[in-house]
Amino acid sequence: MNKINYNLEMEKVLKKINKEEKPRLLLHSCCGPCSSAILERISDYFDLDIFYYNPNIDSENEFYRRSDEQIKLVEDLELDDKIDVKVIKYKHEEFLSYIKGFEKYEEGGARCFRCYRQRLEKTARYAQENNYDYFTTTLSISPHKDSQILNRLGKFLAEKYKVNYLFSDFKKKNGFKRSVELTDKFNMYRQSYCGCEFSRGED
């Protein structure tokens, strides 16, 4: 299967947007550091809200530490438009139930794909129920996440929930590098593992 340049696909969409009539976009965010360069790049094009839904995180303390960093980042960036950070209540049992039977799969494999599906599907459903024009995720900014898989999943969920998915590969154009720079600039907490207890065990 030929790889698709999803960064180019996103840029095609951005070029067509009338900034005087911005479409609404729901951005699933795994954490503040990953969202930083993305917000800087696309916030001018969308009426944007952040959807912080991450039941995969292994403890309540870690979950809220990351969500607090997300809220603080939005304040620190001082973007022109207001961004609402929607923090969905921490329920780790939802994740454990969803990936049951996949616990021993290696990092980056089937367990992770189910984790992506759980978080993106919740985002797509919320976007549909609340009349967003687009949804997308920060996950593709990570060098460890496969943008081809993420975008195929996004396309599937867009068709299922009748909401546009913003195709993206946010690591492109030095996206990950810029996120590291912004993390340092704002002295943000940057976690050393993906979030779940299984990824921590593979560090």
N, C-alpha and C positions, 0 to 999 in steps of 0.2 A: 504494500500500500504506500503510495506516494505521500510524503509529508506535506502538510499545508502550512504556509507561512501565515500564522494567525495574527501576528503583529500587523502584517500588511492588510489582512481582512479588517482589523479594527480601524486602521487608518482610513480605509475606504468609507467606513461608517462616519467617522469623525468629520471627514471633509464635507459630508452632506448635511451636517447638523446646523440649523439656524440657531445661533447663540442667543437670539432674542426670544426664542420659544424653545427652551431647553427641554428635552425629554426627561422623564423621571427614571432614575437608575437605582437599583438596590445592590449594593456592593457587599457580598459576603466577605468578612475579614477574619483571618485567623489570628491576627495580632497587629498592634500598632506599627512596629518596624516594617512589616511586610506591606502595610497599606500606605506608608508614608510617600514613597515615590509615585505610587499609583494615584493617590489623591492629587499630588502636585501635577501629574500629567493630564488627568481627565476631568478634574473638577470644573474647569471652564466650559465643558461641553454638556454637562448634565445637572439637573436638579437631583442631587445625590444624597442618599442616606446609607449608613453603614449598618449591616446586619451581623452582629457578633453572636453567632451560634456555633459553639464548639464543645459539645458534650464529650468529645474524645479526650479532653485534658484531664490528667490523672488525679487532680485534687482541687477542691473548692478554692483553696488559697492561691494556687497557681492560676486558676481560671480568672479570678477577680483581679489578681495582680496584672494580668495581661489586658483585661477589659479596662482597668483604670488607666493603663498606659495608652490605650486606644482613645479614650475620652480626652486625656491630657494632650495627646498629639493634635487632635482636631482643634483644640484651643490654641496650641502653640503655633500651628501653621498659619493662623489668621487669614483664612481664605475669604474671598469676597462673599460667598454664599453660605448660609447657615447649613450645617450638616448635623443631622440627628443620628446619634449612636444608639441603636436599639440592642440592648444587652438581653439576650434570652436566658431565662433562669437556668442555672447549672443543674443538669440531670445526667450524671455520668452513667447511670444504669441504662439509659437509652442507647448509649454507644456500646456498652458491653453486650447488651441484648442483640444489637444489630450486627456485631461482628462475631457473634458466638460461633465457634467452630473454625474460626480463622485466626485465632490468637497466635498460633505458632508460625504463621507465614512470615517470610522475611520482609524487612522494611522495603517499601517500594513495590510490594506485590499485591496479592488479592485482598489482604486485610486493609491496606491503604486505599485501594479502589473502592471498597465498601464504605470506608470513612468519607471519602470524597462524595460518594453518592448520597449518603445520609445528610451531609451538610448542604450540598447543592440542592437537593430535592426540597428540603425545608425552606431554603431561600426562594426557590422558584414558586413554591406554593404560597408563601407570604407575598411575593411580588404580584402574583395573580390576584390574590384576595384583596390587595390594597392598591390595585390599579397602577402599578409601575409599568413603564414601557419596556424596560430592560432589566436584566439581572446579570451579574458576573461575580467572579471571585478573585481574591488576591493570590490564590495558591500558585498560579503560574509564574509568579515572580521568583519562586525558589528554584535554584539550579537542580534541586533533587526531585522536583515534580515534573511529570511528563505532560507538556502542554497539549500534545496530540490526544491523549486520553481525556484530559480535563475538558477540552473543547468538544470532543465527540459526545461526552456525557452532557455538557451544556446544551448541545444541539438536540439531543434526545429529550431532555427535560423541557426545553423551550417548546418543542412540538407537543409534548404531553400537557403542559400547563398553559399553552397559548400565550406565552410571554417571550419577547425577543431575548436571546442571549447575546451579550456583547463578546464576540470572539476576541481572544487576546493571548498574548504571550509576553507578559509584563517584564520578564527578565531581559528581553531584547532592548536594544538601544541603551545598554548599561543600566537597565532598571534595577537589577539587584545591587550593583555597585552604588547607585544613587541612594537606595534604601539604607545601605550601611553608612553612607555619609550623613544622611539625615538623622539616623539613630544616634550617631556621635554628636551631631550638632545640638540635638535636644536632650542629650544625656539620657536616652531611653533604656529601659530594661530589655535586653535581647536574649531570649531563652536559648539554651544550648541543645534542646531536643524538640521534636515536633510537637509533643504534647501528651501522648498516651504512655501508659506504663510500659508498653511493649517496645516503643521506640527508645525509651529511656534505657531499657535493658540492653539495647544494641549499641549504645554509645561506646 
